[in-house]
Amino acid sequence: MCGIVGYVGQRDVVSVLLKGLTNLEYRGYDSAGIALQDSGDIKVYKSLGKLINLKNELEQRRAEIKQPIAGIGHIRWATHGSPSLVNAHPHSCTCGKLVVVHNGIIENYKELREELSKKGCEFRSQTDTETIAHLVADEYSKTKNLELAVRNSVKKLQGAYAVCVMHKDVPNLIIGARKHAPMLVGVGEGENFIASDTPAIIEYTKRTIYLEDNEIAVVTKDTVKVTDIEGNVVTKKVETLPWEPMALSKLGYKHFMLKEIHEQPDVIRNVLNGKLYDIDEPIALNEVKLDSEILKKLNKIEIIACGTSLHAALVGKYIIEDFAGISVEVEASSEYIYRKTTTDASTLVIGVSQSGETADTITAIKQAKAKGSHVLIITNRPDSNMARLADSLIPVNAGIEVSVAATKSYIAQVISFYLLAMHLAEIKGSIDKSYLKNLKHELIQLPTKIEEVLSNTTTIQECARKFSSYKNFIYIARGVNLASAFEGALKLKEISYINATGYAAGELKHGPIAMLDETMPVLSILIPGGITYEKVLSNSEEAKARNAKLIALTSSNDKNIDVLFDVVLRIPQVSEILSPAITCVPLQLLAYYIAEFLGKDVDQPRNLAKSVTVE
């Protein structure tokens, strides 16, 4: 993995590939490369590190590039083999006539590599991808038909792949194939594109064809043919992308992450639009196909997710159980898929993913469907593989998110869970109507309250500067904001590389308190109005007694808090049950400003990828 773009047409091929890769940079990567069909030859250019290094390399060697008619490009996030020039994509066969770029993991590459080595193939890298190049080249030597060679090759691959192939002897042609990894074709006039994600092509066309598993696309500048793995032609729908190229602009912000944090009030409005018309009317989730009869048969709900989406799921668990009285289990997708679950037809399974292409979650969803479960997907990508597997769908409408660290997609997922919990409660009649009416009213007010936080970040910036030199951090909370502590700590880890951990505040004294001293700051999330406020305050006092520096995130005006805590970050008054939708914002900003003060790469932190398409 991590990003693929291909182009056949009359534009400047190098510029199209570099622009496409630039728009995929947010996915995270450690090397980059392109291959060009140029003057009857295949030319490959690679570089380590950021894409600017490849651009500089190409600029220095521009004189040797004539008039390429097609090309494929890739940014790599290392899975097999360390980040190095030899491991960077594209990879070629022994003779160099055939080139391949690939996202995913080939699980049987060692066996294939051994077999191909015996046939005389010379391997140069440690990657699984190079195996594909030699395999297709071997098949091509038998058939002299590139499409057939690709088809025969992918039948032998075990694992996940989105792969693009070009051959010197077959000009003006790119072949793409996919299984368990996203790939789409961009349809133009006298030109066509192929890519792993829509930002790579959105500047040139909004017309796309999404490939499904075991489908192969044969792309020229004038034609697109899609077949199944046996060669049968598949009729595909040409869809229109929902986004504009402007979504990939920073619009004057220093980083995409800061821009996306500031977009959150409008994101909430977008999520609520069409779903919460009026506080006196029921929640409208038109793509959620759950009714009272289905709910009667439910024994439980399982929510499966990864990373930040897992934290949104924890908020979802709390409020669904609170509002609808249905037992909810939350589990990391990577754990769910490797154990014997009790999932069955009486289980509602909710999959949560920003990209809708998270490999672990897709596998878990498929397992749940096989057991007869109703599957509901919450995703930012209604065009994704996961959305296509859904029985019910909640598109979160956050718009494209470029920064690797999720912010606006997280808050959109959280708001979606509030709407779902209210929707289920309304169907079941399990919540007091006047209480629900007040919650809806407060939901509508949330964007304005978040704008208030965003309009005055001075205290947050001062706090960030004060604590940016610390090497470790602890975040504590109870109840519905426990997920906020986990998510706040994750944000700090992701972009500043500070070792931050979230804990249930009551668990502090069951081990973690041993770590507390003047070098270990503790951030406490304490929202008045519920049963946990006084308890978190008490836990904070325990930390203070061990000389820990204390930060409070609160809506309380209690003057005693100013005495106890070294820094107090205040948010507008909000009901405790709805507070995760606002506490996340100052925590995002705190992580952002600390990372900025430390000079970190905020939008593209090391070792991370935006969309994890391998298990």
Residue pairs with C-beta under 8 A, 6 or more apart in sequence:
1 27
1 76
1 77
1 79
1 103
1 104
1 181
1 609
1 612
1 613
1 614
2 24
2 27
2 28
2 29
2 75
2 76
2 77
2 103
2 196
2 609
2 610
2 611
2 613
3 21
3 24
3 25
3 27
3 29
3 74
3 75
3 103
3 196
3 197
3 200
4 24
4 72
4 73
4 74
4 101
4 102
4 103
4 162
4 164
4 183
4 194
4 195
4 196
4 200
5 16
5 17
5 20
5 21
5 24
5 72
5 73
5 74
5 193
5 194
5 195
5 196
5 200
5 201
6 17
6 70
6 71
6 72
6 73
6 101
6 164
6 166
6 174
6 176
6 193
6 194
6 195
6 219
7 13
7 16
7 17
7 20
7 70
7 71
7 191
7 192
7 193
7 194
8 69
8 70
8 172
8 173
8 174
8 191
8 192
8 193
8 219
8 220
8 221
9 16
9 70
9 188
9 190
9 191
9 192
9 221
10 190
10 191
10 221
11 191
11 204
13 36
13 68
13 69
13 70
13 71
14 34
14 36
14 58
14 65
14 68
14 71
16 71
16 193
16 204
17 34
17 71
17 72
17 73
18 34
18 51
18 54
18 55
18 58
18 73
19 203
20 73
20 193
20 195
20 200
20 201
21 32
21 34
21 51
21 54
21 73
21 74
21 75
21 200
22 51
23 199
23 200
23 202
23 203
23 248
24 75
24 195
24 196
24 197
24 199
24 200
25 50
25 51
25 75
25 604
26 199
26 256
26 401
26 402
26 403
26 404
26 603
26 604
26 610
27 75
27 77
27 197
27 404
27 609
27 610
27 611
28 77
28 404
28 604
28 605
28 607
28 608
28 609
28 610
29 51
29 75
29 76
29 77
29 604
29 609
30 48
30 49
30 76
30 77
30 78
30 83
31 46
31 47
31 48
31 49
31 75
31 76
31 78
31 83
31 84
31 85
31 87
31 88
31 89
32 46
32 47
32 50
32 51
32 53
32 54
32 73
32 74
32 75
32 76
32 88
33 44
33 45
33 46
33 47
33 54
33 73
33 74
33 76
33 88
33 89
33 90
33 101
34 44
34 45
34 54
34 58
34 71
34 72
34 73
34 74
34 90
35 42
35 43
35 44
35 45
35 71
35 72
35 73
35 90
35 92
35 99
35 101
35 166
36 42
36 43
36 44
36 45
36 65
36 68
36 70
36 71
37 68
37 69
37 70
37 71
37 166
37 168
37 171
37 172
38 65
38 66
38 67
38 68
38 69
39 66
39 67
40 168
40 171
41 168
42 92
42 96
42 97
42 98
42 99
42 166
42 167
42 168
43 64
43 65
43 68
44 90
44 92
44 96
44 99
45 54
45 57
45 58
45 61
46 54
46 57
46 85
46 88
46 89
46 90
47 53
47 54
47 56
47 57
47 85
47 88
48 83
48 84
48 85
48 88
51 75
58 65
69 171
69 172
69 221
70 166
70 171
70 172
70 173
70 174
70 221
71 166
72 90
72 99
72 101
72 164
72 166
72 174
72 194
73 90
73 101
74 88
74 89
74 90
74 101
74 102
76 83
76 87
76 88
76 89
77 609
78 87
79 105
79 128
79 614
80 87
80 105
80 109
80 126
80 127
80 128
80 129
81 87
81 125
81 126
81 127
82 126
86 124
86 125
87 125
87 126
87 127
89 100
89 101
89 102
89 129
90 99
90 100
90 101
91 99
91 100
91 101
91 102
91 125
91 127
91 129
91 130
91 132
91 133
92 98
92 99
92 100
92 133
93 121
93 133
93 134
93 136
93 137
94 120
94 121
94 122
94 134
94 137
95 137
96 168
97 137
97 167
97 168
97 169
98 133
98 136
98 137
98 140
98 165
98 166
98 167
98 168
99 133
99 165
99 166
99 167
100 129
100 130
100 132
100 133
100 136
100 163
100 164
100 165
101 129
101 163
101 164
102 128
102 129
102 132
102 161
102 162
102 163
102 164
103 160
103 161
103 162
103 163
103 181
103 182
103 196
103 613
104 159
104 160
104 161
104 162
104 163
104 179
104 180
104 181
104 613
104 614
105 128
105 159
105 160
105 614
105 615
106 112
106 128
106 129
106 131
106 132
106 157
106 158
106 159
106 161
107 158
107 159
108 156
108 157
108 158
108 159
109 128
109 131
109 159
112 131
112 135
112 156
112 157
113 123
113 131
113 134
116 123
116 131
116 134
116 135
116 138
117 123
119 138
121 134
121 137
121 138
123 130
123 131
123 134
124 130
128 159
132 153
132 157
132 161
132 163
135 153
135 156
135 157
136 146
136 149
136 150
136 153
136 165
137 149
139 148
139 149
139 150
139 152
139 153
140 146
140 149
140 167
142 149
143 149
143 152
146 165
146 167
146 170
146 173
146 175
147 175
147 216
147 218
147 227
147 231
148 231
150 163
150 165
150 175
150 177
150 216
151 177
151 216
151 227
151 229
151 230
151 231
154 161
154 163
154 177
154 179
154 214
154 216
154 229
155 229
157 179
159 179
159 180
160 179
160 180
160 181
160 359
160 613
160 614
160 615
161 177
161 178
161 179
161 180
161 181
162 176
162 177
162 178
162 181
162 182
162 183
162 196
162 613
163 176
163 177
163 178
164 174
164 175
164 176
164 194
165 174
165 175
165 176
165 177
166 173
166 174
166 175
167 173
172 220
172 221
173 218
173 219
173 220
174 194
174 219
175 216
175 217
175 218
175 219
176 183
176 185
176 194
176 211
176 216
176 217
176 219
177 183
177 211
177 215
177 216
177 217
178 211
178 212
178 213
178 214
178 215
179 213
179 214
180 213
180 359
180 362
180 613
181 196
181 357
181 359
181 613
181 614
182 196
182 197
182 357
182 384
182 385
182 611
182 613
183 194
183 195
183 196
183 211
183 217
184 194
184 195
184 196
184 197
184 198
184 201
184 208
184 209
184 210
184 211
185 192
185 193
185 194
185 208
185 209
185 211
185 217
185 219
185 224
185 226
186 192
186 193
186 194
186 195
186 201
186 204
186 205
186 207
186 208
187 193
187 205
187 207
187 208
187 209
187 224
187 238
188 204
188 205
188 207
190 221
190 222
191 204
191 221
192 219
192 220
192 221
192 222
192 223
192 224
193 200
193 201
193 204
193 205
194 217
194 219
195 201
197 611
198 208
198 241
198 243
198 383
198 400
199 248
199 400
199 402
201 208
202 241
202 243
202 244
202 245
202 247
202 248
203 245
203 248
206 240
206 241
206 243
207 238
207 239
207 240
207 241
208 238
208 239
208 240
208 241
208 383
209 217
209 224
209 226
209 236
209 237
209 238
209 239
210 236
210 239
210 383
211 217
211 226
212 388
214 228
214 229
215 226
215 227
215 228
215 229
215 234
216 226
216 227
216 228
216 229
217 224
217 225
217 226
218 224
218 225
218 226
218 227
225 233
226 233
226 234
226 236
227 233
227 234
228 234
239 383
241 383
242 382
242 383
243 399
243 400
247 399
247 400
248 400
248 402
250 256
250 259
251 259
253 259
253 262
254 596
255 403
255 592
255 596
255 602
255 603
256 402
256 403
256 603
257 403
257 405
257 407
257 495
257 588
257 592
257 602
257 603
258 592
258 602
260 401
260 402
260 403
260 407
260 408
261 407
261 408
261 454
261 585
261 588
261 589
261 592
262 454
263 399
263 408
264 407
264 408
264 411
264 447
264 450
264 454
264 585
265 446
265 447
265 448
265 450
265 451
265 454
266 447
267 397
267 398
267 399
267 408
267 411
267 412
268 411
268 412
268 415
268 446
268 447
268 450
268 581
269 447
270 397
270 398
270 399
270 412
271 396
271 397
271 398
271 412
271 415
271 416
271 419
272 415
272 419
272 443
272 444
273 397
274 284
274 286
275 283
275 284
275 285
275 419
276 283
276 284
276 419
276 440
276 443
276 444
277 284
279 437
279 440
279 441
279 444
280 437
282 423
282 426
283 419
283 422
283 423
283 426
285 394
285 419
285 420
285 423
287 392
287 393
287 394
287 395
288 376
288 392
288 393
288 394
288 420
288 423
289 374
289 391
289 392
290 348
290 374
290 376
290 392
290 423
290 424
290 427
291 427
292 427
292 428
294 348
294 374
295 326
295 424
295 427
295 428
297 345
297 346
298 326
298 346
298 347
298 348
299 327
299 346
299 347
300 326
300 327
300 328
300 329
300 346
300 347
300 348
301 320
301 326
301 327
301 328
301 329
301 347
301 348
301 349
301 350
302 328
302 329
302 330
302 331
302 336
302 341
302 343
302 347
302 348
302 349
302 350
302 368
302 373
303 313
303 316
303 317
303 328
303 329
303 330
303 331
303 349
303 350
303 351
303 352
304 313
304 330
304 331
304 332
304 333
304 336
304 349
304 350
304 351
304 352
304 361
304 364
304 365
304 368
305 312
305 313
305 330
305 332
305 333
305 351
305 352
305 353
305 358
305 361
306 332
306 333
306 334
306 353
306 358
306 360
306 361
306 612
307 406
307 490
307 612
308 354
308 405
308 406
308 409
308 410
308 487
308 490
309 352
309 353
309 354
309 358
309 361
309 406
309 410
309 413
310 330
310 332
310 352
311 410
311 483
311 484
311 486
311 487
311 490
312 352
312 378
312 410
312 413
312 414
312 417
312 483
313 330
313 350
313 352
313 417
314 330
314 482
314 483
314 486
315 414
315 417
315 480
315 483
315 484
315 580
316 328
316 330
316 350
316 352
316 414
316 417
316 420
316 421
317 328
317 329
317 330
318 479
318 480
318 483
319 417
319 418
319 421
319 480
319 577
320 326
320 328
320 417
320 420
320 421
320 424
321 327
321 328
322 421
322 577
323 421
323 422
323 424
323 425
323 430
323 431
324 421
324 424
324 425
324 428
324 430
324 431
325 428
325 430
326 424
332 360
333 351
333 358
333 360
333 361
333 363
333 364
334 360
334 615
336 360
336 364
336 367
337 360
337 363
337 364
337 367
337 615
341 367
341 368
341 371
343 349
343 367
343 368
343 371
343 373
344 371
344 372
344 373
345 371
345 372
345 373
347 368
347 371
347 373
347 374
348 373
348 374
348 376
349 364
349 365
349 368
349 373
349 374
349 375
349 376
350 375
350 376
350 377
350 378
351 361
351 362
351 364
351 365
351 375
351 376
351 377
351 378
351 379
351 386
351 390
352 361
352 377
352 378
352 379
352 413
353 361
353 377
353 378
353 379
353 381
353 384
353 386
354 379
354 380
354 381
354 398
354 401
354 406
354 409
354 413
354 611
355 379
355 380
355 381
355 384
355 610
355 611
356 377
356 379
356 380
356 381
356 382
356 383
356 384
356 385
356 386
356 387
357 381
357 384
357 385
357 386
357 611
357 613
358 386
358 611
358 612
358 613
359 612
359 613
359 614
359 615
360 612
360 615
361 386
362 385
362 386
362 389
363 615
365 375
365 377
365 386
365 389
366 389
368 375
369 375
369 389
374 391
374 392
375 389
375 390
375 391
375 392
376 390
376 391
376 392
376 393
376 394
376 420
377 386
377 387
377 389
377 390
377 392
377 393
377 394
378 394
378 396
378 413
378 416
378 417
378 420
379 386
379 387
379 393
379 394
379 395
379 396
380 395
380 396
380 397
380 398
380 399
380 401
380 409
380 412
381 387
382 393
382 395
387 393
387 395
394 416
394 419
394 420
396 409
396 412
396 413
396 415
396 416
397 412
398 408
398 409
398 411
398 412
399 408
401 407
401 408
401 409
401 610
402 603
403 602
403 603
404 494
404 603
404 604
404 605
404 608
404 609
404 610
405 491
405 494
405 495
405 591
405 602
405 603
405 605
405 608
407 491
407 584
407 588
410 487
410 584
411 581
411 584
411 585
414 580
414 581
414 584
415 443
415 446
415 581
418 439
418 443
418 578
418 581
422 431
422 436
422 439
422 440
424 430
425 431
425 436
426 436
438 575
439 575
439 577
439 578
442 574
442 575
442 578
443 578
446 574
446 578
446 581
446 582
449 571
449 572
449 574
449 582
450 582
450 585
452 572
453 571
453 572
453 582
453 585
453 586
453 589
454 585
454 589
457 589
457 593
459 567
459 568
459 569
459 570
460 569
460 586
460 589
460 590
460 593
461 593
462 567
463 551
463 567
463 569
463 590
464 589
464 590
464 592
464 593
464 594
464 596
464 597
465 593
465 597
466 567
467 473
467 521
467 549
467 551
467 567
467 594
468 496
468 593
468 594
468 597
468 598
470 498
470 519
470 520
470 521
470 549
471 498
471 499
471 519
472 498
472 499
472 500
472 515
472 519
472 520
472 521
473 489
473 492
473 498
473 499
473 500
473 501
473 520
473 521
473 522
473 523
474 489
474 500
474 501
474 502
474 503
474 508
474 512
474 515
474 516
474 520
474 521
474 522
474 523
474 543
474 548
475 485
475 486
475 488
475 489
475 500
475 501
475 502
475 503
475 522
475 523
475 525
475 587
476 485
476 502
476 503
476 504
476 505
476 508
476 522
476 523
476 524
476 525
476 536
476 539
476 540
476 543
477 484
477 485
477 502
477 504
477 505
477 524
477 525
477 526
477 532
477 536
478 504
478 505
478 506
478 532
478 535
478 536
479 530
479 531
479 532
479 576
480 530
480 576
480 577
480 579
480 580
481 525
481 527
481 532
481 576
481 579
481 580
481 583
482 502
482 504
483 580
484 525
484 579
484 580
484 583
484 584
484 587
485 502
485 503
485 504
485 523
485 525
486 502
487 502
487 584
487 587
488 500
488 502
488 523
488 525
488 583
488 584
488 587
488 588
488 590
488 591
489 500
489 501
489 502
490 500
490 502
491 587
491 588
491 591
491 592
492 498
492 500
492 590
492 591
492 594
493 499
493 500
494 591
494 605
494 608
495 591
495 592
495 595
495 600
495 602
495 605
496 591
496 594
496 595
496 598
496 600
497 600
497 605
497 606
498 594
501 512
503 512
505 524
505 532
505 535
505 536
505 539
505 540
506 535
506 539
508 539
508 542
508 543
509 539
509 542
513 542
513 543
513 546
516 522
516 543
516 546
516 547
516 548
517 546
517 547
517 548
518 547
518 548
518 549
520 548
520 549
521 548
521 549
521 550
521 551
522 540
522 543
522 548
522 549
522 550
522 551
523 550
523 551
523 552
523 553
523 587
524 536
524 537
524 539
524 540
524 543
524 550
524 551
524 552
524 553
524 554
524 565
525 536
525 553
525 554
525 583
526 532
526 533
526 536
526 537
526 540
526 552
526 553
526 554
526 556
526 561
527 533
527 554
527 555
527 556
527 574
527 576
527 579
527 583
528 554
528 555
528 556
528 558
528 576
529 575
529 576
530 576
530 577
532 576
533 556
533 576
537 561
537 564
540 550
540 552
540 564
540 565
541 564
543 550
544 550
544 564
549 566
550 564
550 565
550 566
550 567
551 565
551 566
551 567
551 568
551 569
552 561
552 564
552 565
552 567
552 568
552 569
553 569
553 571
553 583
553 586
553 587
554 561
554 568
554 569
554 570
554 571
555 570
555 571
555 572
555 573
555 574
555 579
556 570
561 568
562 568
569 586
569 590
571 579
571 582
571 583
571 585
571 586
572 582
574 582
592 602
595 602
595 605
596 602
